[in-house]
Amino acid sequence: MDIEILPGARDDLAAGYRFYEKQSPGLGDYFYDTLFAEIESLRGTAGIHPIKYGSYRALSRRFPYGIYYEIKNDTIRVQAVYDCRSSPAKIRRWLTGE
């Protein structure tokens, strides 16, 4: 399966990078490496995760982030990479367009 990271998800990853890099130099790189590895692992696990707000949600093992994705035509489309400490209403609104 191919993986497509949509612009909004790329923005989410960049925001997470900036946040963790401010906490400790190098932690942003670790965040990026970890999240991209977990996104890559979706090639073997896509579709097994619970559906939240109309999208599959895979939880990061190292950071409090959820990877929201859909599967279309043999492509995993990563829609968002949200900090799970964010408001669930905000996540729902973004994913559902409400």
C-alpha positions as CSV (number, residue, x, y, z in Angstrom):
1,M,0.0,0.0,0.0
2,D,1.1,3.5,-0.7
3,I,1.0,6.2,2.1
4,E,0.0,9.7,1.5
5,I,0.5,12.3,4.2
6,L,-2.0,15.1,3.6
7,P,-0.9,18.7,4.2
8,G,-2.9,19.1,7.4
9,A,-1.1,16.1,8.9
10,R,2.3,17.5,7.7
11,D,1.4,20.7,9.6
12,D,0.5,18.7,12.7
13,L,3.9,16.9,12.5
14,A,5.8,20.2,12.1
15,A,3.9,21.7,15.2
16,G,4.8,18.6,17.2
17,Y,8.4,18.9,16.2
18,R,8.6,22.5,17.2
19,F,6.9,21.8,20.6
20,Y,9.3,18.9,21.5
21,E,12.4,20.7,20.1
22,K,11.7,23.6,22.5
23,Q,11.5,21.1,25.4
24,S,14.9,19.7,24.7
25,P,17.2,20.0,21.6
26,G,17.1,16.8,19.6
27,L,13.7,15.7,21.0
28,G,12.0,17.1,18.0
29,D,14.1,14.9,15.7
30,Y,13.2,11.9,17.9
31,F,9.5,12.8,17.7
32,Y,9.7,13.0,13.8
33,D,11.6,9.8,13.5
34,T,9.2,8.0,15.8
35,L,6.0,9.3,14.2
36,F,7.2,8.7,10.7
37,A,8.2,5.1,11.6
38,E,4.7,4.6,13.1
39,I,3.1,6.0,10.0
40,E,5.3,3.7,7.9
41,S,4.2,0.7,10.0
42,L,0.6,1.3,8.8
43,R,1.6,-0.5,5.6
44,G,1.2,-3.7,7.7
45,T,-1.5,-2.7,10.1
46,A,-3.8,-0.4,8.3
47,G,-7.4,-1.1,9.0
48,I,-7.0,-2.8,12.3
49,H,-7.3,0.3,14.4
50,P,-10.6,1.6,16.0
51,I,-12.6,4.2,14.0
52,K,-12.9,7.6,15.7
53,Y,-14.8,10.4,14.1
54,G,-15.0,8.5,10.8
55,S,-11.3,7.7,10.5
56,Y,-9.0,5.0,11.8
57,R,-6.9,6.1,14.7
58,A,-3.5,4.5,15.5
59,L,-2.0,5.7,18.8
60,S,1.7,6.5,19.0
61,R,3.6,4.3,21.4
62,R,6.1,7.0,22.5
63,F,4.2,10.2,22.3
64,P,0.6,11.2,23.2
65,Y,-0.4,11.4,19.6
66,G,-3.1,9.8,17.5
67,I,-2.6,9.1,13.8
68,Y,-5.9,9.5,11.9
69,Y,-6.1,7.9,8.5
70,E,-8.4,6.5,5.9
71,I,-7.8,3.8,3.2
72,K,-8.8,4.7,-0.3
73,N,-7.9,2.7,-3.4
74,D,-5.0,0.9,-1.8
75,T,-3.6,4.2,-0.4
76,I,-3.3,5.0,3.3
77,R,-4.2,8.7,3.5
78,V,-2.9,10.2,6.8
79,Q,-5.4,13.0,7.6
80,A,-4.2,14.3,10.9
81,V,-1.6,13.6,13.6
82,Y,-3.2,15.0,16.7
83,D,-1.9,15.5,20.2
84,C,-4.3,13.4,22.3
85,R,-4.2,16.0,25.0
86,S,-6.1,18.4,22.6
87,S,-9.8,18.8,22.9
88,P,-11.7,15.9,21.5
89,A,-14.3,18.3,20.1
90,K,-11.6,20.1,18.2
91,I,-10.3,16.8,16.7
92,R,-13.9,15.8,15.8
93,R,-14.7,19.1,14.1
94,W,-11.5,19.0,12.0
95,L,-12.0,15.4,10.9
96,T,-15.8,15.6,10.3
97,G,-15.9,19.2,8.9
98,E,-18.5,20.2,11.5
